[in-house]
Amino acid sequence: RELGGNIVALQPDVGLGTREAVADIALSLERWVDAAVVRTYSHRQLEQFALSAPKLHVINALSDDEHPCQALADFLTLREHWGELRGRTVAYLGDGNNVASSLAQAAAALGVHFHVASPDGYTLTNTVVQRATNAARYGARLRLFTEAADAVAGVDAIYTDTWVSMGREAETSVRRQVFTPYQVNDGLMALAKPGALFMHCLPAHRGEEVSHEVFESPASVVFDQAENRLHCQKALLMMLLSPAAP
């Protein structure tokens, strides 16, 4: 709306892939609108949606595999605070989920070193590691850790996300036990560089993946990230919908 466009919010009863075939919904929308912002669980369905309607601009607003729009906002936030991104190091603690996957790939492309500390069984997939490695520029390195303290030593920013990822609610009690050593607290922040930033994609669970003190501290830029989601997505729409766009 701020860009002068019109928004149509589809109701949940659209039933992507249940009430109506994914391809049929995509082909119908292709005749009505210019772009579709899709937030769904199944990345496979999202890919099917995009392939079914090649004239429709499809934006991944979140899937179980990736969260690229979040990564755009995150690195805009870091650029605002740091200026130059190349050569910086960001540590991510916790589940190797969709957020971590997109951050790893974006960091590699921007020349940012990226550390990921996760317990066994919750690490980044081999596919994501390979994609990030292939995308690496300016000497960016991706390093995987099992100990949180090792991952955050000397880094410029520490990032975390909820311990219970979308679709994993049945694992809540187990995940709380497994991820407790990865909580971002004053002790871990003290291991990072002086002035290191704290990041979270929200919603946050204070007292779980991050302590109250860190979340409320001057190091926290979580609401800068939240604001930048708006700005980045506006820029993305302008890029895709401009007359020169393919």
PEBEL-V980895 format. One record per backbone hydrogen bond with DSSP energy under -1.0 kcal/mol. CO is the residue of the C=O (numbers start at 1). NH is the residue of the N-H. If there is no record, write none. Layout:
# PEBEL-V980895
{{CO;NH} {CO;NH}}
This chain:
# PEBEL-V980895
{{1;4} {11;14} {12;15} {15;18} {15;20} {20;17} {21;25} {22;26} {23;27} {24;28} {25;29} {26;30} {28;31} {29;32} {29;33} {34;57} {36;59} {38;61} {41;64} {42;46} {43;47} {44;48} {45;49} {46;50} {47;51} {48;52} {53;56} {57;36} {59;38} {62;40} {66;63} {67;71} {68;72} {69;73} {70;74} {71;75} {72;76} {73;77} {74;78} {75;79} {76;80} {77;81} {78;82} {79;83} {82;84} {85;88} {88;113} {89;156} {89;157} {90;115} {91;159} {92;117} {95;97} {97;101} {98;102} {99;103} {100;104} {101;105} {102;106} {103;107} {104;108} {105;109} {106;110} {107;112} {108;137} {111;87} {113;90} {114;143} {115;92} {116;145} {117;94} {119;122} {122;96} {125;129} {126;130} {127;131} {128;132} {129;133} {130;134} {131;135} {137;140} {141;114} {143;116} {145;118} {147;151} {148;152} {152;155} {155;193} {156;197} {157;91} {158;199} {159;93} {165;168} {168;171} {169;172} {171;175} {172;176} {173;177} {174;178} {175;179} {179;182} {180;183} {184;211} {185;189} {186;190} {188;191} {191;154} {193;196} {197;158} {198;221} {199;160} {205;208} {209;184} {210;207} {211;215} {212;216} {214;217} {217;220} {219;198} {221;225} {222;226} {223;227} {224;228} {225;229} {227;230} {227;231} {228;232} {229;233} {230;234} {231;235} {232;236} {233;237} {234;238} {235;239} {236;240} {237;241} {242;245}}
